[in-house]
């Protein structure tokens, strides 16, 4: 989240499972805040998540990566 930022003016942001440790109620509130915050920043952000709801409600554009489970 923003408190972990190390750069004063980053050109991009990476959020790795930003809502994973939250309960369902807190997730809804933080998800709504995060969506508005990221839109207001207009900062390219990569959100790593396994949560399809976070995917669809937090971002303006979406790219999906699929891992080949059988690959070594």
Biopython code that builds the backbone (N, CA, C, O; Angstrom):
import numpy as np
from Bio.PDB.StructureBuilder import StructureBuilder

atoms = [
    (1, "UNK", "N", (0.838, -1.166, 0.000)),
    (1, "UNK", "CA", (0.000, 0.000, 0.000)),
    (1, "UNK", "C", (0.893, 1.243, 0.000)),
    (1, "UNK", "O", (2.118, 1.120, 0.036)),
    (2, "UNK", "N", (0.305, 2.417, -0.039)),
    (2, "UNK", "CA", (1.095, 3.649, -0.138)),
    (2, "UNK", "C", (2.161, 3.798, 0.950)),
    (2, "UNK", "O", (3.194, 4.422, 0.710)),
    (3, "UNK", "N", (1.930, 3.240, 2.134)),
    (3, "UNK", "CA", (2.905, 3.391, 3.204)),
    (3, "UNK", "C", (4.214, 2.657, 2.921)),
    (3, "UNK", "O", (5.220, 2.923, 3.578)),
    (4, "UNK", "N", (4.217, 1.759, 1.975)),
    (4, "UNK", "CA", (5.423, 1.008, 1.654)),
    (4, "UNK", "C", (6.204, 1.620, 0.499)),
    (4, "UNK", "O", (7.231, 1.076, 0.094)),
    (5, "UNK", "N", (5.746, 2.711, -0.023)),
    (5, "UNK", "CA", (6.406, 3.333, -1.168)),
    (5, "UNK", "C", (7.788, 3.842, -0.777)),
    (5, "UNK", "O", (7.962, 4.453, 0.277)),
    (6, "UNK", "N", (8.765, 3.584, -1.637)),
    (6, "UNK", "CA", (10.127, 4.033, -1.385)),
    (6, "UNK", "C", (10.535, 5.158, -2.317)),
    (6, "UNK", "O", (11.582, 5.775, -2.120)),
    (7, "UNK", "N", (9.742, 5.429, -3.307)),
    (7, "UNK", "CA", (10.068, 6.439, -4.299)),
    (7, "UNK", "C", (9.161, 7.651, -4.128)),
    (7, "UNK", "O", (7.970, 7.511, -3.848)),
    (8, "UNK", "N", (9.730, 8.834, -4.297)),
    (8, "UNK", "CA", (8.943, 10.058, -4.168)),
    (8, "UNK", "C", (7.999, 10.236, -5.351)),
    (8, "UNK", "O", (6.839, 10.601, -5.158)),
    (9, "UNK", "N", (8.465, 9.988, -6.559)),
    (9, "UNK", "CA", (7.636, 10.118, -7.759)),
    (9, "UNK", "C", (7.780, 8.877, -8.628)),
    (9, "UNK", "O", (8.455, 8.920, -9.657)),
    (10, "UNK", "N", (7.159, 7.776, -8.232)),
    (10, "UNK", "CA", (7.296, 6.552, -9.024)),
    (10, "UNK", "C", (6.606, 6.682, -10.379)),
    (10, "UNK", "O", (5.635, 7.425, -10.523)),
    (11, "UNK", "N", (7.117, 5.952, -11.369)),
    (11, "UNK", "CA", (6.488, 5.933, -12.698)),
    (11, "UNK", "C", (5.489, 4.797, -12.810)),
    (11, "UNK", "O", (4.677, 4.767, -13.735)),
    (12, "UNK", "N", (5.545, 3.860, -11.870)),
    (12, "UNK", "CA", (4.621, 2.728, -11.850)),
    (12, "UNK", "C", (4.561, 2.182, -10.424)),
    (12, "UNK", "O", (5.389, 2.520, -9.578)),
    (13, "UNK", "N", (3.576, 1.342, -10.181)),
    (13, "UNK", "CA", (3.392, 0.766, -8.860)),
    (13, "UNK", "C", (3.084, -0.720, -8.995)),
    (13, "UNK", "O", (2.488, -1.146, -9.985)),
    (14, "UNK", "N", (3.489, -1.508, -8.002)),
    (14, "UNK", "CA", (3.213, -2.939, -7.967)),
    (14, "UNK", "C", (2.553, -3.267, -6.643)),
    (14, "UNK", "O", (3.111, -2.982, -5.584)),
    (15, "UNK", "N", (1.368, -3.864, -6.692)),
    (15, "UNK", "CA", (0.663, -4.300, -5.492)),
    (15, "UNK", "C", (0.530, -5.814, -5.561)),
    (15, "UNK", "O", (-0.149, -6.340, -6.443)),
    (16, "UNK", "N", (1.171, -6.512, -4.644)),
    (16, "UNK", "CA", (1.143, -7.970, -4.624)),
    (16, "UNK", "C", (0.151, -8.442, -3.567)),
    (16, "UNK", "O", (0.413, -8.331, -2.369)),
    (17, "UNK", "N", (-0.982, -8.967, -4.011)),
    (17, "UNK", "CA", (-2.054, -9.442, -3.135)),
    (17, "UNK", "C", (-2.405, -8.389, -2.077)),
    (17, "UNK", "O", (-2.309, -8.668, -0.882)),
    (18, "UNK", "N", (-2.807, -7.192, -2.493)),
    (18, "UNK", "CA", (-3.029, -6.110, -1.529)),
    (18, "UNK", "C", (-4.168, -6.350, -0.542)),
    (18, "UNK", "O", (-4.207, -5.707, 0.507)),
    (19, "UNK", "N", (-5.091, -7.252, -0.848)),
    (19, "UNK", "CA", (-6.235, -7.471, 0.032)),
    (19, "UNK", "C", (-6.235, -8.846, 0.691)),
    (19, "UNK", "O", (-7.199, -9.202, 1.368)),
    (20, "UNK", "N", (-5.193, -9.607, 0.508)),
    (20, "UNK", "CA", (-5.176, -11.004, 0.940)),
    (20, "UNK", "C", (-5.362, -11.191, 2.447)),
    (20, "UNK", "O", (-5.978, -12.177, 2.853)),
    (21, "UNK", "N", (-4.870, -10.311, 3.272)),
    (21, "UNK", "CA", (-4.921, -10.494, 4.724)),
    (21, "UNK", "C", (-6.151, -9.868, 5.373)),
    (21, "UNK", "O", (-6.243, -9.816, 6.599)),
    (22, "UNK", "N", (-7.088, -9.397, 4.570)),
    (22, "UNK", "CA", (-8.259, -8.710, 5.118)),
    (22, "UNK", "C", (-9.488, -9.602, 5.167)),
    (22, "UNK", "O", (-9.650, -10.502, 4.343)),
    (23, "UNK", "N", (-10.351, -9.342, 6.144)),
    (23, "UNK", "CA", (-11.622, -10.071, 6.199)),
    (23, "UNK", "C", (-12.543, -9.530, 5.101)),
    (23, "UNK", "O", (-12.240, -8.517, 4.470)),
    (24, "UNK", "N", (-13.662, -10.212, 4.884)),
    (24, "UNK", "CA", (-14.548, -9.892, 3.768)),
    (24, "UNK", "C", (-15.051, -8.449, 3.833)),
    (24, "UNK", "O", (-15.041, -7.754, 2.817)),
    (25, "UNK", "N", (-15.485, -7.992, 4.992)),
    (25, "UNK", "CA", (-16.012, -6.632, 5.127)),
    (25, "UNK", "C", (-14.928, -5.589, 4.837)),
    (25, "UNK", "O", (-15.157, -4.635, 4.094)),
    (26, "UNK", "N", (-13.765, -5.780, 5.422)),
    (26, "UNK", "CA", (-12.656, -4.839, 5.198)),
    (26, "UNK", "C", (-12.220, -4.853, 3.739)),
    (26, "UNK", "O", (-11.865, -3.814, 3.183)),
    (27, "UNK", "N", (-12.247, -6.025, 3.123)),
    (27, "UNK", "CA", (-11.883, -6.130, 1.705)),
    (27, "UNK", "C", (-12.745, -5.233, 0.836)),
    (27, "UNK", "O", (-12.237, -4.536, -0.043)),
    (28, "UNK", "N", (-14.050, -5.248, 1.081)),
    (28, "UNK", "CA", (-14.971, -4.417, 0.294)),
    (28, "UNK", "C", (-14.618, -2.939, 0.428)),
    (28, "UNK", "O", (-14.562, -2.212, -0.564)),
    (29, "UNK", "N", (-14.384, -2.506, 1.655)),
    (29, "UNK", "CA", (-14.073, -1.098, 1.894)),
    (29, "UNK", "C", (-12.739, -0.704, 1.271)),
    (29, "UNK", "O", (-12.641, 0.325, 0.603)),
    (30, "UNK", "N", (-11.727, -1.515, 1.487)),
    (30, "UNK", "CA", (-10.397, -1.202, 0.960)),
    (30, "UNK", "C", (-10.390, -1.305, -0.559)),
    (30, "UNK", "O", (-9.726, -0.510, -1.225)),
    (31, "UNK", "N", (-11.116, -2.267, -1.119)),
    (31, "UNK", "CA", (-11.192, -2.413, -2.577)),
    (31, "UNK", "C", (-11.775, -1.147, -3.210)),
    (31, "UNK", "O", (-11.263, -0.662, -4.219)),
    (32, "UNK", "N", (-12.844, -0.614, -2.615)),
    (32, "UNK", "CA", (-13.462, 0.605, -3.139)),
    (32, "UNK", "C", (-12.504, 1.791, -3.025)),
    (32, "UNK", "O", (-12.368, 2.578, -3.962)),
    (33, "UNK", "N", (-11.844, 1.913, -1.874)),
    (33, "UNK", "CA", (-10.873, 2.990, -1.697)),
    (33, "UNK", "C", (-9.733, 2.866, -2.698)),
    (33, "UNK", "O", (-9.348, 3.842, -3.341)),
    (34, "UNK", "N", (-9.203, 1.666, -2.821)),
    (34, "UNK", "CA", (-8.058, 1.421, -3.699)),
    (34, "UNK", "C", (-8.395, 1.728, -5.155)),
    (34, "UNK", "O", (-7.581, 2.317, -5.867)),
    (35, "UNK", "N", (-9.569, 1.340, -5.596)),
    (35, "UNK", "CA", (-9.977, 1.613, -6.979)),
    (35, "UNK", "C", (-10.004, 3.114, -7.244)),
    (35, "UNK", "O", (-9.473, 3.571, -8.256)),
    (36, "UNK", "N", (-10.615, 3.885, -6.351)),
    (36, "UNK", "CA", (-10.668, 5.330, -6.519)),
    (36, "UNK", "C", (-9.300, 5.975, -6.408)),
    (36, "UNK", "O", (-8.979, 6.899, -7.156)),
    (37, "UNK", "N", (-8.503, 5.493, -5.483)),
    (37, "UNK", "CA", (-7.155, 6.028, -5.265)),
    (37, "UNK", "C", (-6.276, 5.820, -6.496)),
    (37, "UNK", "O", (-5.579, 6.738, -6.928)),
    (38, "UNK", "N", (-6.311, 4.625, -7.052)),
    (38, "UNK", "CA", (-5.482, 4.335, -8.225)),
    (38, "UNK", "C", (-5.945, 5.132, -9.440)),
    (38, "UNK", "O", (-5.119, 5.574, -10.239)),
    (39, "UNK", "N", (-7.248, 5.320, -9.587)),
    (39, "UNK", "CA", (-7.747, 6.144, -10.700)),
    (39, "UNK", "C", (-7.317, 7.598, -10.530)),
    (39, "UNK", "O", (-6.936, 8.250, -11.502)),
    (40, "UNK", "N", (-7.375, 8.105, -9.306)),
    (40, "UNK", "CA", (-6.980, 9.498, -9.047)),
    (40, "UNK", "C", (-5.482, 9.707, -9.297)),
    (40, "UNK", "O", (-5.072, 10.761, -9.783)),
    (41, "UNK", "N", (-4.681, 8.714, -8.967)),
    (41, "UNK", "CA", (-3.239, 8.823, -9.189)),
    (41, "UNK", "C", (-2.874, 8.771, -10.664)),
    (41, "UNK", "O", (-1.885, 9.365, -11.093)),
    (42, "UNK", "N", (-3.683, 8.052, -11.435)),
    (42, "UNK", "CA", (-3.388, 7.830, -12.856)),
    (42, "UNK", "C", (-1.978, 7.275, -13.028)),
    (42, "UNK", "O", (-1.259, 7.649, -13.955)),
    (43, "UNK", "N", (-1.600, 6.392, -12.134)),
    (43, "UNK", "CA", (-0.282, 5.770, -12.127)),
    (43, "UNK", "C", (-0.421, 4.331, -12.616)),
    (43, "UNK", "O", (-1.231, 3.582, -12.069)),
    (44, "UNK", "N", (0.343, 3.923, -13.626)),
    (44, "UNK", "CA", (0.270, 2.522, -14.052)),
    (44, "UNK", "C", (0.567, 1.605, -12.866)),
    (44, "UNK", "O", (1.590, 1.751, -12.196)),
    (45, "UNK", "N", (-0.331, 0.670, -12.617)),
    (45, "UNK", "CA", (-0.194, -0.211, -11.458)),
    (45, "UNK", "C", (-0.432, -1.654, -11.866)),
    (45, "UNK", "O", (-1.393, -1.967, -12.567)),
    (46, "UNK", "N", (0.456, -2.524, -11.417)),
    (46, "UNK", "CA", (0.288, -3.960, -11.611)),
    (46, "UNK", "C", (-0.221, -4.516, -10.291)),
    (46, "UNK", "O", (0.412, -4.346, -9.248)),
    (47, "UNK", "N", (-1.373, -5.186, -10.343)),
    (47, "UNK", "CA", (-1.961, -5.781, -9.153)),
    (47, "UNK", "C", (-1.879, -7.294, -9.307)),
    (47, "UNK", "O", (-2.552, -7.876, -10.157)),
    (48, "UNK", "N", (-1.056, -7.921, -8.485)),
    (48, "UNK", "CA", (-0.939, -9.380, -8.503)),
    (48, "UNK", "C", (-1.960, -9.955, -7.541)),
    (48, "UNK", "O", (-1.905, -9.676, -6.343)),
    (49, "UNK", "N", (-2.890, -10.754, -8.045)),
    (49, "UNK", "CA", (-3.939, -11.305, -7.187)),
    (49, "UNK", "C", (-4.504, -12.595, -7.786)),
    (49, "UNK", "O", (-4.373, -12.857, -8.982)),
    (50, "UNK", "N", (-5.127, -13.380, -6.932)),
    (50, "UNK", "CA", (-5.857, -14.569, -7.378)),
    (50, "UNK", "C", (-7.350, -14.337, -7.237)),
    (50, "UNK", "O", (-8.146, -15.233, -7.520)),
    (51, "UNK", "N", (-7.739, -13.150, -6.804)),
    (51, "UNK", "CA", (-9.121, -12.801, -6.526)),
    (51, "UNK", "C", (-9.751, -12.124, -7.734)),
    (51, "UNK", "O", (-9.402, -10.989, -8.058)),
    (52, "UNK", "N", (-10.676, -12.805, -8.405)),
    (52, "UNK", "CA", (-11.295, -12.279, -9.620)),
    (52, "UNK", "C", (-12.091, -10.999, -9.357)),
    (52, "UNK", "O", (-12.176, -10.143, -10.237)),
    (53, "UNK", "N", (-12.670, -10.853, -8.174)),
    (53, "UNK", "CA", (-13.419, -9.635, -7.865)),
    (53, "UNK", "C", (-12.481, -8.445, -7.798)),
    (53, "UNK", "O", (-12.800, -7.378, -8.321)),
    (54, "UNK", "N", (-11.331, -8.607, -7.165)),
    (54, "UNK", "CA", (-10.332, -7.535, -7.120)),
    (54, "UNK", "C", (-9.898, -7.184, -8.525)),
    (54, "UNK", "O", (-9.757, -6.008, -8.861)),
    (55, "UNK", "N", (-9.686, -8.196, -9.350)),
    (55, "UNK", "CA", (-9.280, -7.958, -10.738)),
    (55, "UNK", "C", (-10.254, -7.054, -11.454)),
    (55, "UNK", "O", (-9.847, -6.085, -12.095)),
    (56, "UNK", "N", (-11.523, -7.352, -11.355)),
    (56, "UNK", "CA", (-12.517, -6.653, -12.162)),
    (56, "UNK", "C", (-12.933, -5.300, -11.607)),
    (56, "UNK", "O", (-13.407, -4.456, -12.368)),
    (57, "UNK", "N", (-12.775, -5.061, -10.308)),
    (57, "UNK", "CA", (-13.253, -3.811, -9.730)),
    (57, "UNK", "C", (-12.167, -2.794, -9.433)),
    (57, "UNK", "O", (-12.469, -1.621, -9.214)),
    (58, "UNK", "N", (-10.927, -3.211, -9.420)),
    (58, "UNK", "CA", (-9.843, -2.316, -9.020)),
    (58, "UNK", "C", (-9.132, -1.676, -10.200)),
    (58, "UNK", "O", (-8.519, -0.620, -10.044)),
    (59, "UNK", "N", (-9.197, -2.277, -11.357)),
    (59, "UNK", "CA", (-8.372, -1.815, -12.468)),
    (59, "UNK", "C", (-9.197, -1.320, -13.651)),
    (59, "UNK", "O", (-10.369, -1.666, -13.801)),
    (60, "UNK", "N", (-8.566, -0.511, -14.479)),
    (60, "UNK", "CA", (-9.213, -0.014, -15.693)),
    (60, "UNK", "C", (-8.948, -0.949, -16.870)),
    (60, "UNK", "O", (-9.792, -1.083, -17.756)),
    (61, "UNK", "N", (-7.793, -1.591, -16.887)),
    (61, "UNK", "CA", (-7.439, -2.549, -17.932)),
    (61, "UNK", "C", (-6.976, -3.835, -17.273)),
    (61, "UNK", "O", (-6.506, -3.813, -16.135)),
    (62, "UNK", "N", (-7.100, -4.933, -17.959)),
    (62, "UNK", "CA", (-6.824, -6.215, -17.343)),
    (62, "UNK", "C", (-6.014, -7.115, -18.265)),
    (62, "UNK", "O", (-6.352, -7.271, -19.438)),
    (63, "UNK", "N", (-4.966, -7.699, -17.748)),
    (63, "UNK", "CA", (-4.208, -8.720, -18.465)),
    (63, "UNK", "C", (-4.175, -9.950, -17.578)),
    (63, "UNK", "O", (-3.957, -9.835, -16.372)),
    (64, "UNK", "N", (-4.383, -11.109, -18.144)),
    (64, "UNK", "CA", (-4.423, -12.340, -17.369)),
    (64, "UNK", "C", (-3.243, -13.214, -17.758)),
    (64, "UNK", "O", (-2.996, -13.455, -18.939)),
    (65, "UNK", "N", (-2.520, -13.684, -16.754)),
    (65, "UNK", "CA", (-1.412, -14.600, -16.987)),
    (65, "UNK", "C", (-1.846, -15.990, -16.531)),
    (65, "UNK", "O", (-2.391, -16.156, -15.440)),
    (66, "UNK", "N", (-1.603, -16.959, -17.361)),
    (66, "UNK", "CA", (-1.902, -18.333, -17.014)),
    (66, "UNK", "C", (-0.599, -19.096, -16.895)),
    (66, "UNK", "O", (0.253, -19.013, -17.779)),
    (67, "UNK", "N", (-0.438, -19.833, -15.819)),
    (67, "UNK", "CA", (0.748, -20.667, -15.658)),
    (67, "UNK", "C", (0.421, -22.065, -16.155)),
    (67, "UNK", "O", (-0.690, -22.559, -15.964)),
    (68, "UNK", "N", (1.382, -22.686, -16.784)),
    (68, "UNK", "CA", (1.219, -24.060, -17.225)),
    (68, "UNK", "C", (1.546, -24.954, -16.046)),
    (68, "UNK", "O", (2.714, -25.119, -15.694)),
    (69, "UNK", "N", (0.535, -25.528, -15.437)),
    (69, "UNK", "CA", (0.717, -26.316, -14.218)),
    (69, "UNK", "C", (1.583, -27.544, -14.447)),
    (69, "UNK", "O", (2.211, -28.030, -13.507)),
    (70, "UNK", "N", (1.634, -28.054, -15.658)),
    (70, "UNK", "CA", (2.434, -29.247, -15.945)),
    (70, "UNK", "C", (3.858, -28.966, -16.316)),
    (70, "UNK", "O", (4.639, -29.901, -16.492)),
    (71, "UNK", "N", (4.233, -27.699, -16.444)),
    (71, "UNK", "CA", (5.596, -27.343, -16.866)),
    (71, "UNK", "C", (6.576, -27.541, -15.712)),
    (71, "UNK", "O", (6.239, -27.294, -14.554)),
    (72, "UNK", "N", (7.782, -27.986, -16.033)),
    (72, "UNK", "CA", (8.792, -28.156, -14.960)),
    (72, "UNK", "C", (9.271, -26.836, -14.422)),
    (72, "UNK", "O", (10.113, -26.805, -13.525)),
]
sb = StructureBuilder()
sb.init_structure("model")
sb.init_model(0)
sb.init_chain("A")
sb.init_seg("    ")
for serial, (resi, resn, name, xyz) in enumerate(atoms, 1):
    if name == "N":
        sb.init_residue(resn, " ", resi, " ")
    sb.init_atom(name, np.array(xyz, "f"), 0.0, 1.0, " ", f" {name:<3s}", serial, name[0])
structure = sb.get_structure()
